[in-house]
Amino acid sequence: MGTIEITGNVNDGWVETYATFWSSCHLGFWGTAFSSSETENPGCLKANYEDSLCTISRAFLYFDLTSLNLPKYAKITGARLKIYGYGYSSAVRISVQEGTQSDTLSLADYSEFTGPLFGVNVFDFDASGVNAIAFNEDGLSYLNQQAGSTAKLCLREYDHDYLDVQPNDIFKSGMYFSDVSGSDRKPVLELTYVNIESPVTVVGSPSDGEVYRVPNGTWQENLDEETGEDVTTDEAFFSFEDDGNANRRYYFYFDGSDLPDGITVTGVTFKGNGSVSDPGDEGIGASLFKGTQNDTLTVEDYDAFTGNVLSSLDPDDGESGWFDFVLNAEGVTAVNDMLSQTGKLIKFCLRSTRFDVNRESPLGTPNLLYFAIKSADDPDPELHPRVVISFDLPADQENCEASGWYWYDGACHLELPNNQSECEENGYYWYGNACHKDLPDNESECSGYSYYWYYWECRLSNKLAVIPCACIDTLENIWLVAGHEVLEIDEVFVSLSGSDEPRLRTTGFEKYPAYEYAGGLHGKIAVIQFTSDPPDPNGKVWCNVKGMKNKNGSLIENPIEIITHFLTNYLGMTSSHYNETGFESAKVQAGSDGHKGAGMIKDHPKGIDVIREVAKSIGATLFFDRDGKLNIKGLT
């Protein structure tokens, strides 16, 4: 899977008209005003009734898909139109559908749209943020059709203009167009695609051709020769005939190099377009074999085939069009074998069933009896030979994800889960009634779907945890805090507890960037260094962590497990190197207080009463020296 963003074309703009009667305004053909050069317009998406006049304004966008850098067999499986709001926002819902406007916008384009609805924005229009419209199946079908061309879209106010309901007030919203400077506010079409899906059609190569041999001796002796008389690779069609002058064998090449590694072919159909003449129903069929010819056809390839018949046809007189050779199990195995070779070149040999495979002597009536198939040199590429390959997805995660598919539930899948529980259980995100690989990339959707917009990035719901910390260096006053299965430890502050109630510490320590720890567990480890008034190593220090849930939505839990594993297995420490007594007492105290694992979780921003301020990281770096000891650089 991949994602690509296409920025709108500067020809985009709006067209508006007005009339006394709603029907005249709604069904009008021409606009009364338009612009294709504005950088923004505060009310270009409108359906108004004001001062006894009805007014409708529609926006028209262009997206150049001629240079999409997609894999050869890619298919667009998801799309979102993102427009940046400007000005008014009383037109709360905006529809998008296919536009049929001219390449240069004019008044005549007011009514130039067609077809079904592609989508509507989910949240009320944001006049100062991104408004995203997800495309439905009709929209995706249109975009796949337009790949290699220009996608034209028409945007309309939905509740009145699109639904044809006369307004009783002013409903208008505005947007930025592609003429605006910079790129963050231009209209963008975000496309999601899969690299390939089953079945895939591979068109033949013009390297195909025939190797033929004129009989020297009996016809049957001719069939057993290893070398042909001549090679032809530029004929527009291949023909099996009742011709006693030569035996012709046709060789085909199909480039499978764009097929992903790890797939298992389950079905293959060789397709040739042609015609048949067999007025006496004598039989003029053809049989397909695995080809072993050179990559460039030579006379030595006359006998370059192997194995048994993979598929055969004996069509009736007068048949024409596509002829399907459905490969048997041996043929499917042969294709799997060829795709496992370097270059992944699929080769076939097509032979006359009657006069070559069955070794009958020709009667010499070529004009009456023939089976002709177009080659890859035919002027019409739509008629070239092809193979249609069905396949199962890779059985291993590496090849699955390398091909843009999704690995979950122990198997490879073409698409993300289609229900919320399975989506979130497998570490993806459910919003907009669909499963997504990533969180929304804009504040409007992020906040609208109840995620957390933090420093220009969408994150999962924020959480707080009170976690006992471990002292690992009494000389340097270094303590560790860990988040189990936590995406990030954003901010840390501490409170101390002993015989007295916990008291907050907001100064006298530094927190350094969290270290990614995956030594058999998953999580983050951060370092706290006390710079003044260090606590008693035998006492209890609680690190109050503000962090994020993991992809599965699990809360921060059991940090003791990570710290213990880190100290003993990674740093090679024993109880003599750190205060095990204080560490264990903190763990026991956490459990007796009813904390989950060894921490307590509260929803942000309610927090815990001892939490008041945050100690920011000063940008130092945590690293391990050659002796495996913990070090920090970048202190100021």
C-alpha positions in Angstrom: 0.0 0.0 0.0 1.1 3.5 -0.6 -0.2 7.1 -0.4 0.4 9.9 -2.8 -0.8 13.5 -2.8 -1.8 15.4 -6.0 -2.0 19.2 -5.7 -4.8 20.9 -7.7 -4.3 22.7 -11.0 -4.3 26.5 -11.1 -7.1 26.5 -13.6 -9.5 25.7 -10.8 -12.1 28.2 -9.7 -15.8 28.9 -9.2 -18.9 29.7 -11.3 -22.0 31.4 -9.9 -25.5 32.3 -11.1 -28.7 33.8 -9.6 -32.3 33.9 -10.5 -35.7 34.8 -9.0 -36.9 31.3 -8.9 -35.0 28.4 -7.3 -35.6 26.0 -10.2 -34.2 28.5 -12.7 -31.2 29.0 -10.5 -30.7 25.3 -9.7 -31.2 24.0 -13.3 -29.5 26.9 -15.1 -26.9 26.2 -17.8 -24.8 29.4 -17.6 -23.3 31.3 -14.8 -23.4 35.1 -14.3 -20.0 35.3 -12.7 -16.8 33.2 -12.5 -13.2 33.2 -11.6 -10.3 30.9 -12.3 -7.5 33.1 -10.9 -8.4 33.9 -7.3 -6.2 32.6 -4.5 -9.2 32.3 -2.2 -12.9 33.2 -2.1 -14.9 33.5 1.2 -18.2 32.2 -0.3 -17.7 30.3 -3.5 -19.7 27.2 -2.2 -23.2 28.6 -1.7 -26.9 28.1 -1.9 -28.6 31.4 -0.8 -31.9 33.0 -0.7 -31.5 36.7 0.0 -33.5 39.8 -1.1 -35.9 37.7 -3.1 -33.1 36.2 -5.2 -31.7 32.6 -5.2 -27.9 32.3 -5.7 -25.8 29.2 -6.2 -22.0 29.0 -6.5 -20.0 25.9 -7.4 -16.3 25.2 -7.3 -14.5 23.2 -10.1 -11.2 21.5 -9.5 -8.6 19.8 -11.7 -6.1 17.2 -10.7 -3.4 16.0 -13.1 -3.1 12.2 -12.9 -1.0 11.9 -16.1 2.3 11.4 -14.2 1.1 9.3 -11.3 4.2 7.4 -10.2 2.3 4.2 -9.3 3.5 0.6 -9.6 2.5 -1.0 -12.9 -0.5 -2.9 -11.6 -1.5 -0.5 -8.8 -5.1 0.2 -8.1 -6.5 3.2 -6.2 -8.3 1.9 -3.2 -8.9 5.1 -1.2 -9.1 8.8 -1.8 -9.7 12.0 0.1 -10.2 15.5 -1.3 -8.8 18.0 1.2 -9.8 21.7 0.8 -8.7 24.4 3.2 -11.5 26.6 4.4 -11.6 30.4 4.1 -14.1 33.1 5.0 -17.6 31.8 5.8 -18.7 28.4 7.0 -22.5 28.3 7.0 -22.6 25.8 4.2 -21.7 23.1 6.6 -21.7 20.2 4.2 -20.0 20.1 0.7 -20.5 17.4 -1.9 -18.1 16.3 -4.6 -18.9 14.6 -7.9 -17.4 14.3 -11.4 -16.9 17.6 -13.1 -17.3 17.9 -16.9 -16.0 21.5 -17.1 -13.8 22.6 -20.0 -10.1 22.7 -19.5 -10.3 26.5 -19.2 -13.1 27.4 -16.8 -15.9 29.7 -18.1 -19.5 30.8 -17.4 -20.6 27.9 -19.5 -19.3 25.5 -16.9 -21.9 26.3 -14.3 -23.9 23.1 -15.1 -20.9 20.9 -16.1 -21.1 18.0 -13.7 -22.5 14.5 -13.9 -22.9 11.2 -12.2 -23.4 10.0 -8.7 -22.2 11.5 -5.4 -18.5 10.8 -4.6 -18.6 12.0 -1.0 -19.6 14.6 1.6 -17.5 16.0 4.5 -18.2 14.4 7.8 -17.7 17.3 10.1 -19.1 20.8 9.8 -17.2 23.0 7.5 -14.1 24.5 9.0 -13.4 28.0 7.8 -9.8 28.0 9.0 -8.7 24.4 8.6 -8.7 21.3 6.4 -12.0 19.9 5.2 -11.6 16.3 4.1 -14.1 14.4 1.9 -13.6 10.6 1.6 -14.4 9.1 -1.8 -16.9 6.2 -2.0 -16.8 3.4 -4.5 -18.2 5.5 -7.3 -15.4 8.1 -6.7 -12.7 5.5 -6.6 -14.0 3.9 -9.9 -13.8 7.4 -11.5 -10.2 8.0 -10.3 -9.0 4.6 -11.5 -10.6 5.4 -14.9 -8.9 8.8 -15.0 -5.4 7.5 -14.1 -3.1 8.8 -16.8 -5.5 11.7 -17.5 -7.1 14.6 -15.6 -9.6 14.2 -12.8 -12.2 16.9 -12.8 -14.3 17.5 -9.7 -17.3 19.7 -9.0 -17.9 20.9 -5.4 -21.5 21.9 -4.4 -23.3 23.0 -1.3 -24.9 19.7 -0.3 -28.0 20.3 1.8 -29.7 22.6 -0.8 -27.8 22.7 -4.1 -27.0 18.9 -4.3 -30.3 17.8 -2.7 -32.4 20.4 -4.6 -34.0 21.9 -1.6 -34.8 25.6 -1.8 -32.9 27.5 0.9 -34.6 30.1 3.2 -31.4 31.8 4.3 -27.7 32.3 3.4 -25.6 29.1 3.3 -22.1 29.7 2.1 -18.5 28.6 2.7 -15.2 29.6 1.2 -12.0 28.0 0.3 -8.5 28.4 -1.0 -7.6 27.6 -4.6 -4.4 26.3 -6.3 -3.3 29.9 -7.1 -2.5 30.5 -3.4 1.2 30.7 -2.6 2.7 27.9 -0.6 1.4 24.4 -0.6 -0.3 24.0 2.8 -3.6 25.5 1.7 -4.0 24.4 -1.9 -6.6 21.7 -2.7 -5.1 18.3 -2.5 -6.3 14.9 -3.7 -4.9 12.2 -1.4 -4.7 8.8 -3.1 -4.2 5.4 -1.4 -3.4 2.5 -3.6 -2.4 -1.2 -3.5 0.5 -2.2 -5.6 -1.3 -5.1 -7.1 -4.3 -7.4 -6.5 -5.5 -10.7 -7.8 -6.1 -11.4 -10.6 -3.6 -9.5 -12.6 -3.3 -9.3 -16.4 0.1 -9.4 -18.0 0.2 -8.4 -21.7 2.6 -10.2 -24.0 5.9 -8.9 -25.3 6.6 -8.0 -29.0 9.5 -10.4 -28.7 7.1 -13.1 -29.4 7.4 -14.9 -32.7 7.4 -18.2 -34.7 10.0 -20.7 -35.5 9.2 -22.9 -38.5 10.7 -25.8 -40.3 10.1 -27.0 -43.9 9.9 -30.9 -44.0 13.1 -32.7 -45.0 11.9 -36.2 -45.2 8.6 -37.3 -43.7 6.3 -34.9 -41.9 6.9 -36.8 -38.6 10.7 -36.6 -39.0 10.3 -32.9 -39.4 8.5 -32.7 -36.1 11.4 -34.3 -34.3 14.1 -31.9 -35.5 15.9 -29.7 -32.9 16.5 -26.7 -35.2 14.1 -24.7 -37.3 14.6 -23.1 -40.7 13.8 -19.5 -39.9 12.4 -17.2 -37.2 9.8 -14.4 -37.6 9.2 -11.9 -34.8 7.3 -9.1 -36.6 4.1 -10.8 -37.8 0.8 -9.3 -36.7 -0.8 -12.7 -36.2 0.1 -16.4 -35.9 -1.8 -19.0 -37.8 -2.2 -22.8 -37.5 -3.1 -24.1 -40.9 -3.5 -27.3 -42.9 -0.2 -26.5 -44.6 2.1 -29.3 -45.6 4.9 -26.8 -46.5 6.0 -26.0 -42.9 5.4 -26.7 -39.3 5.1 -23.6 -37.2 5.5 -23.2 -33.5 4.7 -19.9 -31.8 6.5 -18.7 -28.7 5.3 -16.1 -26.3 6.9 -14.0 -23.6 5.2 -12.3 -20.6 7.2 -10.0 -18.3 6.4 -11.0 -14.7 9.1 -8.8 -13.1 6.5 -6.4 -11.6 4.7 -9.2 -9.8 5.6 -9.2 -6.0 7.8 -11.8 -4.4 6.2 -14.4 -2.2 2.9 -14.9 -4.0 1.5 -18.3 -4.9 -0.1 -18.5 -8.3 -3.4 -20.4 -8.1 -4.8 -20.0 -11.6 -3.6 -18.9 -15.1 -5.5 -18.2 -18.3 -3.6 -17.6 -21.6 -5.8 -15.4 -23.8 -5.4 -14.9 -27.5 -7.6 -12.9 -29.9 -8.3 -14.4 -33.3 -10.6 -16.3 -35.6 -11.2 -19.9 -36.8 -12.1 -21.5 -40.1 -13.1 -25.1 -39.9 -16.1 -25.6 -42.3 -15.8 -29.4 -42.2 -15.4 -29.6 -38.4 -12.1 -31.5 -39.0 -10.3 -30.0 -36.0 -7.8 -27.2 -36.1 -7.0 -26.7 -32.4 -3.9 -25.6 -30.5 -2.1 -26.8 -27.4 -0.1 -24.8 -25.0 3.3 -25.9 -23.5 5.8 -24.4 -21.1 8.4 -22.6 -23.2 12.1 -22.9 -22.7 13.1 -20.7 -25.6 16.0 -18.1 -25.3 15.1 -14.6 -24.2 15.6 -13.6 -27.9 14.0 -16.1 -30.2 16.4 -18.1 -32.5 16.1 -21.1 -34.9 17.6 -23.3 -32.1 14.3 -22.7 -30.3 12.3 -24.9 -32.6 12.0 -27.6 -29.9 12.1 -25.2 -26.9 9.2 -26.5 -25.0 8.9 -29.1 -22.2 6.4 -31.2 -20.2 2.9 -32.1 -21.0 0.1 -30.1 -22.6 -0.9 -27.3 -20.2 -4.1 -26.4 -22.0 -5.7 -27.0 -25.4 -8.6 -25.6 -27.4 -10.4 -26.9 -30.5 -12.7 -24.0 -31.5 -15.6 -24.3 -33.9 -15.8 -22.9 -37.4 -16.6 -19.1 -37.4 -15.6 -18.4 -33.9 -13.7 -15.1 -33.3 -12.7 -12.9 -30.4 -10.9 -14.0 -27.3 -9.9 -17.6 -26.9 -9.1 -18.7 -23.3 -6.6 -21.4 -22.6 -7.1 -22.3 -18.9 -4.0 -23.9 -17.6 -4.2 -27.2 -15.7 -2.3 -27.9 -12.4 0.9 -28.6 -14.3 0.6 -25.3 -16.0 0.0 -23.4 -12.7 3.1 -25.1 -11.3 5.1 -24.1 -14.3 4.1 -20.5 -13.9 5.0 -20.6 -10.2 8.4 -22.0 -11.2 9.0 -19.3 -13.9 8.1 -16.6 -11.4 10.6 -17.9 -8.9 13.5 -17.5 -11.4 15.6 -14.3 -11.9 13.8 -12.0 -14.2 10.4 -13.7 -13.7 9.9 -14.2 -17.5 6.9 -16.3 -18.3 7.3 -18.3 -21.5 4.9 -20.4 -23.5 5.0 -22.4 -26.7 1.7 -22.8 -28.8 1.6 -25.8 -31.1 -0.9 -27.3 -33.6 -2.8 -30.0 -31.8 -3.6 -32.0 -34.9 -0.6 -31.6 -37.1 2.2 -31.2 -34.4 1.2 -32.7 -31.1 -0.9 -35.6 -32.6 1.6 -35.8 -35.6 -1.0 -36.1 -38.4 0.2 -35.3 -41.9 -1.4 -32.1 -43.3 -3.8 -32.4 -46.2 -2.7 -29.1 -47.8 -5.8 -26.9 -47.6 -4.5 -23.9 -45.7 -7.1 -21.4 -46.9 -10.0 -23.5 -45.7 -8.7 -24.7 -42.4 -6.9 -22.3 -39.9 -6.8 -21.0 -36.4 -5.3 -17.5 -36.3 -4.2 -15.6 -33.2 -3.0 -12.0 -33.1 0.6 -11.4 -31.9 2.0 -8.6 -29.7 3.0 -6.9 -33.0 -0.7 -6.2 -33.9 -1.3 -2.5 -34.3 -4.1 -2.6 -31.7 -2.5 -3.2 -28.2 -5.9 -4.1 -26.8 -5.8 -7.3 -28.9 -2.3 -8.5 -27.9 -1.9 -11.9 -26.2 -2.1 -11.8 -22.4 -2.1 -14.0 -19.3 -4.5 -13.5 -16.4 -2.9 -14.7 -13.2 -4.8 -15.4 -10.0 -2.7 -15.7 -6.8 -2.7 -16.1 -3.1 -1.0 -13.4 -1.0 2.4 -14.1 0.6 2.5 -16.3 3.6 5.2 -14.3 5.3 4.9 -10.8 6.8 8.0 -9.4 5.1 6.9 -10.1 1.5 3.3 -9.1 2.4 4.1 -5.7 3.7 6.8 -5.1 1.1 4.1 -5.4 -1.5 1.9 -2.8 0.2 -0.5 -5.3 1.8 -1.5 -5.7 5.4 -0.3 -8.3 7.8 -2.7 -9.1 10.7 -4.4 -12.1 12.3 -1.3 -14.1 11.2 -2.0 -13.7 7.5 -1.6 -11.3 4.6 -4.6 -9.2 3.5 -5.3 -6.9 0.6 -7.2 -4.4 2.7 -7.5 -3.3 6.2 -10.1 -4.8 8.5 -13.7 -3.6 7.8 -14.9 -3.5 11.3 -13.8 -1.4 14.3 -12.9 -4.1 16.8 -10.7 -6.0 14.4 -9.2 -2.7 13.1 -8.1 -1.5 16.5 -7.1 -4.9 17.8 -4.5 -5.1 15.0 -3.0 -1.7 15.7 -4.8 0.4 13.1 -7.2 3.4 13.6 -10.9 3.4 13.1 -12.5 6.7 12.0 -14.8 7.9 9.3 -16.5 4.5 9.4 -13.3 2.9 8.0 -10.0 1.5 9.1 -6.9 3.5 8.5 -3.2 2.8 8.8 -2.4 6.3 10.1 -4.1 8.9 12.2 -5.6 12.0 10.5 -3.1 14.5 9.3 -5.0 17.6 10.1 -6.5 19.2 13.2 -10.1 19.3 12.0 -10.4 15.5 11.5 -8.1 14.7 14.4 -10.1 16.6 17.0 -13.4 15.7 15.3 -12.7 12.0 15.7 -11.7 12.6 19.4 -8.0 12.2 18.9 -5.4 14.5 20.4 -3.8 17.3 18.3 -0.5 18.0 19.9 2.3 20.1 18.4 0.9 19.9 14.9 0.5 16.1 15.0 -2.5 13.8 15.6 -2.0 11.4 18.5 -4.0 8.9 20.5 -5.8 10.0 23.6 -3.4 11.4 26.1 -2.8 9.5 29.4 -1.1 10.1 32.7 0.6 7.5 34.8 2.1 7.5 38.3 5.1 5.1 38.1 7.7 4.1 40.7 11.2 5.0 39.4 14.4 3.1 40.0 17.7 4.7 41.1 20.6 3.2 39.0 23.4 5.6 39.8 23.6 7.2 43.2 26.7 9.2 42.3 25.2 10.9 39.3 21.7 10.8 40.8 20.2 9.1 37.7 16.8 7.4 37.9 14.9 5.5 35.3 11.3 5.7 34.3 9.7 3.3 31.8 6.4 3.1 29.9 5.3 -0.4 29.0 4.0 -0.5 25.4 3.8 3.3 25.3 4.4 5.2 22.1 6.2 8.1 23.7 7.0 9.5 27.1 6.3 13.1 26.4 6.7 14.8 29.8 7.9 13.7 33.2 7.7 15.2 36.6 8.3 13.6 40.0 6.9 13.5 43.5 8.6 12.0 46.6 7.0 9.9 49.3 8.3 8.6 52.5 6.7 8.8 55.9 4.9 11.9 54.7 2.3 12.4 52.0 3.6 12.5 48.5 5.0 15.9 47.6 5.5 17.4 44.2 9.0 18.1 42.8 8.9 20.5 39.9 12.5 21.6 39.9 16.0 20.2 40.6 15.9 17.5 37.9 16.1 17.0 34.1 14.4 14.5 31.9 16.3 13.4 28.8 14.9 12.0 25.5 13.3 8.6 25.8 15.3 5.6 24.6 13.5 3.1 22.4 13.7 -0.2 24.3 12.7 -3.5 22.6 14.9 -6.0 24.5 12.2 -8.6 24.4 9.6 -6.1 25.6 8.1 -3.0 24.0 8.2 0.5 25.4 10.2 3.6 26.2 12.8 4.3 28.9 13.6 7.8 29.9 16.3 9.1 32.3 15.8 11.5 35.2 18.8 13.2 36.6 18.5 15.2 39.8 20.6 18.3 39.6 19.9 19.5 43.2 18.5 18.2 46.4 18.5 14.5 45.2 16.1 12.2 47.0 17.2 9.4 49.3 17.9 6.3 47.1 16.3 4.2 49.7 13.1 6.2 49.6 10.3 6.1 47.0 10.3 8.3 43.9 7.3 8.5 41.8 7.7 9.5 38.2 4.5 11.1 37.0 4.5 10.4 33.2 2.4 11.9 30.6 2.5 9.5 27.7 0.5 8.1 24.9 -1.4 4.8 24.6 -0.1 2.3 22.2 -1.8 1.5 18.8 -4.0 -1.1 20.4 -5.2 1.4 22.9 -3.6 -0.3 25.9 -2.7 1.9 28.8 0.7 2.3 30.3 1.1 -0.7 32.6 3.7 -2.8 34.4 6.7 -0.5 34.0 8.5 -2.5 36.7 8.9 -5.4 34.2 10.7 -3.2 31.7 12.9 -1.5 34.2 13.9 -4.9 35.8 14.5 -6.4 32.4 16.5 -3.4 31.3 18.7 -3.3 34.3 19.5 -7.0 34.5 19.4 -8.2 30.9 20.6 -5.2 29.0 22.9 -3.4 31.4 24.0 -6.5 33.2 23.3 -5.1 36.7 22.5 -7.0 39.8 20.8 -6.0 43.0 24.2 -4.6 44.2 24.1 -2.0 41.5 20.7 -0.5 42.3 18.5 -0.1 45.3 16.5 -3.3 45.0 14.8 -2.7 48.4 13.5 0.7 47.5 12.5 -0.5 44.1 10.6 -3.5 45.4 8.9 -1.4 48.1 7.7 1.0 45.5 6.3 -1.9 43.5 4.5 -3.3 46.5 3.2 0.1 47.5 1.8 0.6 44.0 0.0 -2.7 44.1 -1.4 -2.1 47.5 -2.7 1.2 46.4 -4.7 -0.6 43.7 -2.6 0.7 40.8 -2.7 -1.3 37.5 0.6 -3.3 37.4 2.8 -0.8 39.2 1.2 2.4 38.0 -2.0 4.3 38.2 -3.8 5.6 35.1 -6.0 8.7 34.9 -7.6 10.4 31.9 -6.0 13.6 30.8 -6.7 16.5 31.6 -8.2 15.5 34.9 -4.9 14.3 36.1 -3.6 13.5 39.6 -3.7 16.1 42.3 0.0 16.1 42.8 0.6 16.9 39.1 1.0 20.6 38.5 3.9 21.4 36.2 6.0 19.7 33.6 9.8 19.4 33.3 10.8 19.7 29.7 13.6 17.8 28.0 16.7 19.9 27.3 17.6 18.0 24.2 20.4 15.9 25.5 21.0 12.4 24.1 21.0 9.1 25.9 23.5 6.6 24.7 25.5 3.5 25.9 29.3 3.6 25.8 31.6 0.7 24.8 31.4 -0.7 28.3 27.6 -0.8 28.2 27.2 2.0 30.7 24.5 4.6 30.5 25.8 8.0 29.5 24.2 11.3 28.6 25.7 13.9 26.3 24.5 17.4 25.4 24.2 18.7 29.0 24.2 22.5 29.3 
